[in-house]
């Protein structure tokens, strides 16, 4: 971590140390990215990936919301559909994990460039990028899974850099500003929570930089930003305009109604779930203030207090880029408490902005305050870096990658059905295994367990927006109307029971699959009697 040590050198020091720091910083970043790649590729499969990825493979045959009951904004399944089409990839999960890694590359580049822009220091930019790469929260499900948690963060971070770089100059760069709006629109189309970033960006695009004339600011900043934002937001806008009531029901109604009702009634499942504000505060303290993440928060607090005391850096003299970052940090903190129940990955939005602010404030310090703050940041980095080092060997062992393993399991499942001469759909709450084998899943189960499990909590007036509404109490009738060739269970506990009961009641033959295993359980395949298979 020579780059961090070099960052401690005051700006007035000779250029030799700083010139040596940049190659060291690049080497450190390269090693961290290799470790991150290995960790990402071998991170265990989770529930959410059973929703986002199967749907991406089915969009050519059905509607995202009406047919499949998707419950989030559309950008991730649309992105994955595009990736699979363009690349022709057959390994669906592997393609998804590679897409998330590409998102990490965007985030790291944005962090490096943004902090370099604010501090005029490549070593400090590299330090910020390394702190992002090693943040404990992002090394968990928030940054390791093919979900809508990390990608919007990467795009908001890039939008921040592009707006500051494009607008904070004597003559604005409209293309950079438009690209910022585009990135922000794309980010908002991944996850509704990222609406928190819209007000800070809107105020910045309207009012900053103050030294520009209103006409220059309007032509060079405001209008390009708005144009880029509209283009970036076209996918969710198209769905909203085509069916406003259905879109709102699936995206907002699901999370504010059935989702909360399900977890309130089943709080003992999969560990205790946090639904109240005191519990959310405790969880926030765990992910933000305990472990190495707490050292970043401590460095931010120390740097903020020390900076406030500088005569040339009071509140009245804070420049607009820092005000934008502070607003994004505070907005990210507040929006983290909105979803219920709370999961650690929901607390990711403020993380990169806390890092940006901490490092950029440290750059303004001198003497003991600078050394102390940098020591805290360095300690956070050194404590978390070993987790990435563990990923180095796995980065080149493709046979151990979760995407490779899952695809092989899906292929074995398909081969078994061919041997048994079973052709038709596979009813399962783990549809990714079937998709990896090129098999067909009923549209009602395309989202895995995440819509099915709340089906009984969907109000009657909202069910008209589901072409294939299903729940644990109605799955038997749905399958009876169109008997599947096989039923795959074993990964969703009690939620699997209605599927297994249907199979047993129709004399399906059970086949234990010890090779089809993940963190949730191992598979059992029920094969239909030949005469019962629906074409």
Secondary structure as UniProt FT lines:
FT   HELIX           2..7
FT   TURN            11..12
FT   HELIX           15..42
FT   TURN            47..48
FT   HELIX           49..58
FT   HELIX           59..61
FT   TURN            64..68
FT   HELIX           75..87
FT   HELIX           92..119
FT   HELIX           122..133
FT   TURN            136..140
FT   HELIX           141..144
FT   HELIX           151..167
FT   HELIX           174..188
FT   TURN            189..190
FT   HELIX           192..195
FT   HELIX           196..207
FT   TURN            210..211
FT   HELIX           214..217
FT   HELIX           218..222
FT   HELIX           223..232
FT   HELIX           234..242
FT   HELIX           244..248
FT   HELIX           249..253
FT   HELIX           254..256
FT   HELIX           258..265
FT   TURN            266..270
FT   HELIX           277..288
FT   HELIX           292..308
FT   TURN            311..312
FT   HELIX           315..317
FT   HELIX           320..335
FT   TURN            336..338
FT   HELIX           344..347
FT   TURN            349..350
FT   HELIX           351..362
FT   TURN            363..364
FT   HELIX           367..389
FT   TURN            390..392
FT   HELIX           393..396
FT   HELIX           398..400
FT   HELIX           402..419
FT   TURN            420..421
FT   STRAND          425..428
FT   HELIX           431..436
FT   TURN            437..438
FT   HELIX           443..445
FT   TURN            446..448
FT   HELIX           449..452
FT   TURN            453..454
FT   HELIX           455..457
FT   HELIX           460..465
FT   TURN            467..468
FT   TURN            472..474
FT   HELIX           475..481
FT   STRAND          486..489
FT   HELIX           493..496
FT   HELIX           497..505
FT   TURN            506..507
FT   STRAND          509..518
FT   TURN            519..520
FT   STRAND          521..527
FT   HELIX           530..532
//
